[in-house]
Amino acid sequence: MTLTRSLAAAVAAAASLAVAVPTAGAATLQGKTKGGNTITLKRSGQKISTLKTAVPTMCVETTGSGMSRAGVELFEPPGSFTIGTQRKTKALQEAAMNLGIEATKNYTVKLNRSSGQTVSGKLSVNFSFMIPDLFRTMPYIYMCQGVTTFTAR
């Protein structure tokens, strides 16, 4: 009976060590987006956090002027994401396409399963903003969308 208890204790100790090792520290991965922008993120097991990159973005004015803007928007979604799933989140952040004025950014992060430490996926951000005009009865309202794919190692 003592041998069985000792064996059970040894198995339990080994299992707790095996669980603790992968979560001990997050690895910082770097890569490129489809547009050539640098992407950095932290991976701990199947979780990704601190995702930072830039996404090519197009904004279209929706109240009749036909104006548009194109450029690059910062992509820094809050929270963590699980590899193999898609998650949506939002945050009030500065928008480069809106001259640094805050807008609520809606993020979608889809991470694909990959081998080793490699992570790939699809990133999407959308937001809107308004620019008042004293010489017009209606403000300019812009709708913006940015999408890219990435690979990081």
C-alpha positions in Angstrom: 0.0 0.0 0.0 2.9 2.4 0.8 4.4 1.8 -2.6 1.1 2.7 -4.3 0.8 6.0 -2.3 4.5 6.9 -3.1 3.9 6.2 -6.8 0.7 8.3 -6.8 2.5 11.2 -5.1 5.4 11.0 -7.6 2.9 11.0 -10.6 1.1 14.0 -9.1 4.3 15.9 -8.5 5.5 15.2 -12.1 2.1 16.3 -13.5 2.2 19.6 -11.6 5.8 20.3 -12.9 4.7 19.5 -16.5 1.9 22.0 -16.2 4.0 24.7 -14.7 6.9 24.7 -17.2 5.0 25.9 -20.3 3.4 28.8 -18.4 6.6 29.9 -16.7 7.3 32.7 -19.3 5.9 34.1 -22.4 8.0 34.0 -25.6 8.1 37.2 -27.7 7.5 36.4 -31.3 8.1 38.7 -34.3 7.0 38.5 -37.9 5.6 40.4 -40.9 2.1 41.2 -42.0 1.0 40.7 -45.6 1.6 44.5 -46.2 5.2 44.2 -44.8 4.6 45.8 -41.4 6.4 44.3 -38.4 4.2 42.4 -35.8 5.2 41.5 -32.3 3.2 39.4 -29.8 3.7 37.3 -26.7 2.9 33.6 -26.7 2.4 31.5 -23.6 1.2 28.0 -24.5 -1.9 28.5 -26.6 -2.5 32.1 -25.5 -1.4 35.2 -27.4 -1.2 38.7 -25.8 0.4 42.1 -26.3 -0.3 42.0 -30.1 1.1 45.1 -31.8 1.3 45.9 -35.5 -0.1 48.3 -38.2 -2.8 47.5 -40.6 -3.5 49.1 -44.0 -6.8 51.0 -43.6 -9.3 52.7 -45.9 -11.8 55.2 -44.7 -14.8 56.4 -46.7 -17.0 59.4 -46.0 -20.6 58.3 -45.8 -22.7 61.6 -45.9 -22.4 62.3 -49.7 -19.1 64.1 -50.3 -17.4 61.0 -51.7 -14.1 61.8 -49.9 -11.9 58.9 -48.7 -8.7 58.4 -46.8 -6.1 55.6 -47.0 -3.2 54.9 -44.7 -2.1 52.7 -41.8 -3.8 52.2 -38.5 -2.2 51.0 -35.3 -3.5 47.5 -34.3 -3.2 47.0 -30.5 -6.2 45.0 -29.2 -6.7 44.5 -25.5 -6.7 41.1 -23.8 -5.4 37.7 -24.8 -6.4 35.4 -27.7 -6.4 31.6 -28.0 -4.8 29.9 -31.0 -7.3 28.1 -33.1 -10.1 30.5 -32.4 -11.5 33.9 -33.4 -12.3 36.6 -30.9 -13.7 40.1 -31.1 -12.9 42.9 -28.7 -13.1 46.7 -28.7 -11.3 49.6 -27.1 -11.4 53.4 -27.0 -8.0 54.3 -28.5 -6.3 57.0 -30.6 -6.9 56.5 -34.3 -4.2 57.6 -36.7 -6.7 58.0 -39.5 -8.5 60.5 -37.3 -5.5 62.6 -36.6 -4.8 60.9 -33.2 -8.3 61.6 -31.8 -9.8 58.7 -29.9 -12.3 56.4 -31.6 -13.8 53.0 -30.5 -11.9 50.4 -32.5 -13.6 47.1 -33.1 -11.0 44.3 -33.4 -11.3 40.8 -34.7 -8.3 38.4 -34.2 -8.4 35.0 -35.8 -5.4 32.8 -34.9 -4.6 29.6 -36.9 -3.0 26.5 -35.4 0.6 26.1 -36.4 3.6 23.9 -35.6 6.3 24.9 -33.1 6.3 28.5 -32.1 5.0 29.8 -35.4 1.7 31.7 -35.3 -0.4 32.9 -38.2 -3.7 34.6 -38.5 -6.0 37.3 -39.8 -6.4 40.7 -38.2 -9.3 43.1 -38.8 -10.1 46.5 -37.3 -13.0 48.9 -38.0 -14.1 52.2 -36.5 -15.9 55.4 -37.4 -15.4 59.1 -36.7 -17.0 62.4 -37.4 -15.5 65.7 -38.6 -17.8 68.8 -38.0 -18.0 71.4 -40.8 -19.2 75.0 -40.0 -20.2 75.5 -43.7 -22.3 72.4 -44.0 -25.5 71.4 -42.2 -24.2 67.9 -41.7 -20.8 66.7 -40.4 -18.5 64.4 -42.4 -18.9 60.8 -41.1 -16.1 58.4 -42.0 -16.3 54.6 -41.8 -12.9 52.8 -41.7 -11.9 49.2 -42.2 -8.4 47.5 -42.2 -7.6 43.9 -42.8 -4.3 41.9 -43.0 -2.8 38.5 -42.5 0.4 37.7 -40.7 3.0 35.1 -39.7 5.2 35.4 -36.6 8.0 33.1 -35.3 
